[in-house]
């Protein structure tokens, strides 16, 4: 597949996520690489697949509300074990990508079991191997917290989304409720070390920094869940 990146990585406004080199020079813990993220999820892929019913119970309604009306050719970035696929029945074609081949093995099974037209590829979200304007809709769920450079990933998501298309994100965020926010802050370091997940990140701020045009934002469940609708520039 053709890979073209129209975004100059040296020209990203308001970049706030430091490079690994920057953090090493400052003496801080370096960010995990894409390979380290892949390894972290390889070790839990089977467990996540076994407990997929639990995700449907807690997050299924949010996934359905955010994704069920998607149509055309749909790209699911960081699709994991394929938890979103069951809510994409209106899509003409589903393409899923993930950094972890172990996660994708379960995503293939999920796609086949739902009898949907689609396929999955192992791919880095920060370097999508698709031509510009390839998809009518690009979705992603609970993923910007794990991308080593979420700004770069969002630029790639925007690049492959066709003009007039839609970008739909479902993310967790730092809660608006003080006790929950305190708990997230307290667990943030351990969670990142274990799974490469920024437990207390702010996805709306990240989307704005990436320069995407926000169409709609809603938060639920004590401010922990954010649904974001954006369009490419």
C-alpha positions in Angstrom: 0.0 0.0 0.0 1.1 3.5 -0.7 2.3 5.6 2.2 2.3 9.4 1.9 2.6 11.8 4.8 1.7 15.4 4.1 2.6 16.6 7.6 6.1 17.8 8.3 7.0 16.3 11.7 9.0 19.5 12.4 5.9 21.6 11.9 3.5 20.5 14.5 1.9 23.4 16.4 1.8 23.4 20.2 3.5 20.0 20.6 3.4 19.1 24.2 4.5 15.4 24.2 8.3 15.4 24.5 10.5 13.0 22.5 12.3 10.2 24.3 15.6 12.1 23.7 14.1 15.2 25.3 13.0 13.3 28.4 16.3 11.5 28.7 18.2 14.7 28.6 16.0 16.2 31.3 16.4 13.2 33.6 12.8 12.1 33.4 11.5 8.6 32.6 11.5 8.1 28.8 8.3 7.5 27.0 7.7 4.0 25.9 8.4 3.2 22.2 5.9 1.7 19.9 7.7 -1.6 20.2 7.4 -1.5 24.0 3.7 -0.7 23.7 3.3 -3.7 21.4 5.1 -6.0 23.9 2.9 -4.7 26.7 -0.3 -5.6 24.9 1.0 -8.9 23.5 1.2 -10.1 27.1 -2.4 -9.2 27.9 -4.1 -9.9 24.5 -5.6 -13.3 25.5 -6.9 -11.9 28.8 -8.5 -9.0 27.1 -10.2 -11.3 24.6 -11.5 -13.6 27.3 -13.0 -10.6 29.2 -14.5 -8.9 26.2 -18.0 -9.5 27.6 -17.0 -7.3 30.5 -16.0 -4.4 28.2 -19.4 -4.8 26.4 -21.1 -4.5 29.8 -19.3 -1.3 30.9 -18.3 0.4 27.6 -20.7 -1.2 25.0 -23.3 1.5 25.2 -20.7 4.2 24.7 -19.1 2.4 21.8 -22.6 1.8 20.2 -23.6 5.4 20.6 -20.4 6.7 19.1 -19.9 4.3 16.2 -23.1 2.6 15.2 -24.0 5.2 12.5 -20.6 5.0 10.7 -20.9 4.2 7.0 -18.6 3.9 4.0 -15.1 2.6 4.3 -14.2 2.7 8.0 -10.7 2.5 9.5 -10.4 1.5 13.2 -7.1 2.7 14.5 -5.6 0.7 17.4 -8.5 -1.8 17.0 -7.1 -4.1 19.6 -9.1 -7.3 19.9 -11.9 -5.8 17.7 -14.2 -4.5 20.4 -15.7 -1.9 18.1 -16.4 -4.2 15.1 -19.9 -5.3 16.3 -21.0 -1.7 16.3 -19.9 -1.1 12.6 -22.6 -3.0 10.8 -23.4 0.0 8.6 -19.9 0.2 7.2 -19.3 -1.0 3.6 -15.8 -2.1 4.6 -13.9 -2.3 7.9 -10.2 -2.0 8.1 -8.5 -2.4 11.5 -4.9 -1.7 12.4 -3.0 -2.4 15.6 0.6 -2.4 16.7 0.2 -5.8 18.4 -0.1 -9.0 16.2 -1.3 -10.9 19.3 -4.3 -8.5 19.6 -5.0 -8.7 15.9 -5.3 -12.5 16.0 -8.3 -12.0 18.2 -9.6 -9.1 16.0 -9.6 -11.4 13.0 -11.6 -14.0 14.9 -14.1 -11.3 15.9 -14.4 -9.9 12.4 -15.0 -13.4 11.0 -17.6 -14.3 13.7 -19.6 -11.2 12.9 -19.5 -12.0 9.2 -18.5 -8.4 8.3 -16.5 -7.3 5.2 -13.1 -6.3 6.3 -9.6 -7.1 7.2 -6.9 -6.1 9.8 -3.2 -5.2 9.5 -0.3 -4.9 11.9 0.6 -1.2 11.7 2.0 1.7 13.7 -0.7 4.4 14.1 1.9 7.1 13.8 2.9 5.8 10.3 -0.3 4.6 8.6 0.4 2.7 5.3 -2.6 4.1 3.4 -2.8 6.8 0.8 -4.3 10.1 1.7 -8.1 10.4 1.8 -8.6 6.6 2.0 -11.5 6.3 4.4 -14.9 8.0 4.8 -14.7 7.5 8.6 -11.8 6.9 10.9 -12.5 5.7 14.5 -10.4 4.9 17.5 -11.3 4.0 21.1 -9.2 4.4 24.3 -6.1 4.7 22.3 -4.6 8.3 22.3 -3.5 7.6 25.9 -1.1 4.9 24.6 0.4 6.4 21.5 4.0 7.4 22.1 3.3 10.6 20.0 -0.5 11.1 19.9 -0.1 14.3 17.9 1.6 12.4 15.1 -1.0 9.6 15.3 -3.9 12.2 15.0 -2.2 13.8 12.0 -2.0 10.4 10.3 -5.7 9.8 11.2 -6.6 13.2 9.6 -4.4 12.5 6.6 -6.2 9.2 5.6 -9.7 10.6 6.3 -11.3 11.9 3.1 -12.6 15.5 2.8 -16.1 15.6 4.2 -15.3 12.5 6.2 -15.5 12.1 10.0 -13.1 11.2 12.8 -14.8 9.6 15.8 -12.9 9.0 19.1 -14.0 7.5 22.3 -11.5 8.1 25.1 -11.0 8.0 28.8 -9.8 11.2 30.6 -9.0 12.7 33.9 -12.2 12.8 35.9 -14.0 16.0 36.9 -14.7 14.4 40.3 -11.8 15.2 42.7 -11.5 11.8 44.4 -11.5 9.9 41.1 -9.0 12.4 39.6 -6.8 11.9 42.7 -6.9 8.1 42.3 -6.0 8.5 38.6 -3.1 10.7 39.4 -1.9 8.3 42.1 -2.1 5.3 39.8 -0.8 7.1 36.7 2.9 6.1 36.9 2.2 2.5 37.7 -0.3 2.2 34.9 2.1 3.7 32.4 4.9 1.4 33.4 2.6 -1.7 33.2 0.5 -0.9 30.0 1.9 2.3 28.5 -1.4 4.0 29.2 -1.6 7.6 30.4 -4.4 7.2 32.9 -5.0 10.9 33.5 -4.5 12.4 30.1 -6.8 15.0 28.4 -7.8 13.8 25.0 -9.7 16.9 24.0 -6.6 19.1 24.6 -4.6 16.6 22.5 -7.1 16.8 19.6 -7.0 20.6 19.7 -3.2 20.6 19.7 -3.2 18.3 16.7 -5.3 21.0 14.9 -8.4 18.9 14.1 -11.7 20.7 13.9 -13.9 19.7 16.7 -17.6 19.2 15.9 -18.9 17.8 19.1 -17.6 16.7 22.5 -19.5 15.0 25.3 -18.4 13.6 28.6 -20.1 11.0 30.8 -19.6 8.7 33.8 -18.1 11.3 36.3 -16.2 12.9 33.4 -14.2 9.7 32.8 -15.5 9.0 29.3 -15.2 11.5 26.4 -16.8 11.1 23.0 -15.2 13.3 20.3 -16.4 14.1 16.8 -13.9 15.9 14.6 -13.4 16.5 10.9 -10.2 16.8 8.9 -9.1 20.3 7.9 
